[in-house]
């Protein structure tokens, strides 16, 4: 991870995984322009490992929730963006939108523990140009993943055990990746830590 210069960011220290070719960070929004051929995945099913996606991250307390409004218009299969929790290359979570091979957009959670990713998803009925509010909360040793387009958050999409508490810091923020031949743009607003 590298330090990023960002005046008026939501928190003092701003870090990046694979600094994107274009980005902007301030208290009100974060914008990421991705490189092509970028992704986050570890081993399971597909057999490959990728840690080349882009993320802008902030230190998180282990009992803190994080939420953001994602504005994202995927144009190519597998382009993705959303929230990320990151401890190290073998322990991270991504929660966001991704365009699938059938050009439908799915909401998914990828949980990577001990260097292996698992993924679950659900199709969402929204237009390609969309805004989605995402939230990851922590309680009773588990993460809960919520989403909404408007209105209050409903039931969690997924509940998963949190990483074991260690001396290693946990970071939270936003990510974007473009596994295909063209990059994409994701805009994030209302990033909040509670």
C-alpha positions in Angstrom: 0.0 0.0 0.0 1.1 3.5 -0.8 0.3 6.9 0.8 -1.9 9.1 -1.4 -1.9 12.9 -1.3 -5.5 14.0 -0.7 -6.4 17.3 1.0 -9.7 17.2 2.9 -10.0 13.4 2.8 -12.5 11.7 5.1 -9.6 10.6 7.4 -6.0 11.9 7.8 -4.2 8.9 6.3 -5.2 7.9 2.8 -3.7 4.7 1.3 -4.0 3.1 -2.1 -3.6 -0.4 -3.5 -2.3 -0.1 -7.0 -2.7 3.7 -7.4 -5.1 4.1 -10.3 -4.1 6.1 -13.4 -6.8 8.6 -12.6 -8.3 9.4 -9.2 -9.6 12.1 -7.0 -10.2 12.0 -3.2 -11.8 14.6 -1.0 -14.3 14.7 1.9 -17.3 14.5 -0.4 -16.3 12.1 -3.1 -13.8 9.6 -4.4 -13.3 8.9 -8.1 -11.4 6.0 -9.6 -10.4 5.4 -13.2 -9.1 1.9 -13.6 -6.5 0.3 -15.8 -7.6 -2.6 -18.0 -6.7 -6.1 -16.9 -7.1 -5.4 -13.2 -8.9 -7.6 -10.6 -9.1 -8.9 -7.1 -9.4 -12.7 -6.7 -7.5 -15.5 -5.0 -7.3 -19.1 -6.4 -10.8 -20.6 -5.8 -12.5 -22.2 -8.8 -10.8 -20.1 -11.5 -7.3 -21.1 -10.4 -5.8 -17.7 -10.8 -4.7 -15.0 -8.3 -5.0 -11.3 -9.0 -4.3 -8.4 -6.7 -4.1 -5.7 -9.4 -7.4 -3.9 -8.8 -7.4 -0.3 -7.4 -8.5 0.7 -3.9 -8.5 3.8 -1.8 -8.4 2.9 1.9 -8.5 4.3 5.4 -7.7 2.8 8.7 -10.7 1.2 10.3 -11.4 0.2 13.9 -12.4 -3.4 14.1 -15.8 -2.4 15.6 -16.6 0.3 13.0 -19.1 0.2 10.2 -18.5 1.7 6.8 -21.0 2.8 4.1 -20.8 4.6 0.7 -23.0 5.6 -2.2 -21.6 4.0 -5.4 -22.3 5.7 -8.8 -21.2 3.2 -11.5 -22.0 2.4 -15.1 -20.1 -0.8 -16.2 -19.5 -0.9 -19.9 -17.7 -4.3 -20.2 -18.1 -7.7 -18.7 -16.7 -8.1 -15.2 -16.1 -4.4 -14.6 -16.7 -4.0 -10.8 -16.7 -1.4 -8.0 -17.8 -1.1 -4.4 -16.6 -1.2 -0.8 -13.5 -3.0 0.4 -12.2 -4.2 3.7 -8.5 -5.0 3.5 -6.1 -6.6 6.1 -3.5 -8.1 3.7 -3.3 -9.8 0.3 -4.6 -13.1 1.9 -7.5 -11.4 3.9 -9.8 -9.0 2.3 -13.5 -8.4 1.3 -15.0 -6.7 -1.7 -18.8 -5.8 -1.8 -20.2 -4.2 -4.9 -21.6 -4.3 -8.4 -20.2 -6.3 -11.3 -21.4 -6.7 -14.9 -21.6 -10.4 -15.7 -21.0 -12.2 -19.1 -24.8 -11.9 -19.9 -24.5 -8.1 -19.4 -26.7 -8.3 -16.3 -25.4 -6.4 -13.2 -25.1 -8.4 -10.0 -24.4 -7.4 -6.5 -21.8 -9.6 -4.9 -19.6 -10.2 -1.9 -16.2 -11.8 -2.2 -14.6 -12.9 1.1 -11.0 -13.9 0.9 -9.6 -15.7 3.9 -6.2 -17.5 4.1 -5.6 -16.8 0.4 -8.8 -18.3 -1.0 -11.8 -16.3 -2.2 -15.5 -17.2 -2.0 -18.2 -15.3 -3.8 -21.9 -15.0 -3.6 -24.1 -12.7 -5.6 -27.6 -11.7 -6.5 -29.1 -10.1 -9.5 -30.5 -6.7 -9.0 -33.2 -5.1 -11.1 -31.8 -1.7 -11.8 -30.7 0.2 -15.0 -27.0 0.0 -16.1 -26.5 3.6 -15.0 -27.1 3.3 -11.3 -26.4 4.5 -7.8 -26.4 2.0 -5.0 -25.8 2.6 -1.2 -23.6 -0.1 0.3 -22.9 -0.8 4.0 -20.8 -3.2 5.9 -21.5 -3.4 9.6 -19.7 -5.4 12.4 -21.5 -7.0 15.3 -21.0 -10.1 17.5 -17.9 -11.1 15.5 -19.6 -11.0 12.1 -19.8 -8.7 9.2 -23.2 -7.9 7.8 -23.6 -6.7 4.2 -26.5 -4.3 3.3 -27.5 -2.5 0.2 -30.3 -0.3 -1.1 -31.1 2.0 -3.9 -33.6 4.1 -1.9 -35.3 3.8 1.4 -33.9 2.2 4.6 -31.5 -0.8 4.6 -33.4 -4.1 4.8 -32.2 -7.5 5.8 -28.5 -8.2 5.2 -27.5 -9.8 1.9 -24.9 -11.8 3.7 -23.5 -12.4 7.1 -20.0 -13.8 7.4 -17.5 -14.3 10.3 -15.1 -11.3 10.6 -11.3 -11.9 10.5 -9.9 -12.9 13.8 -8.6 -9.9 15.8 -4.9 -9.4 15.3 -2.3 -6.7 15.8 -2.5 -6.1 12.0 -4.6 -3.1 11.1 -7.8 -3.3 9.1 -8.5 -0.8 6.3 -11.8 0.1 4.7 -12.6 2.1 1.6 -13.6 1.7 -2.0 -12.3 -0.4 -4.9 -12.7 -0.6 -8.7 -11.3 -3.1 -11.2 -11.6 -3.9 -14.9 -10.6 -7.5 -15.7 -11.2 -6.9 -19.5 -9.4 -4.9 -22.1 -10.8 -1.4 -21.2 -10.8 0.6 -18.0 -13.9 2.0 -16.3 -14.8 4.9 -14.0 -16.5 4.6 -10.5 -17.6 7.5 -8.4 -18.2 7.2 -4.6 -20.0 9.7 -2.4 -21.1 9.8 1.2 -18.3 7.6 2.5 -19.0 7.3 6.2 -17.5 5.5 9.2 -19.7 4.8 12.2 
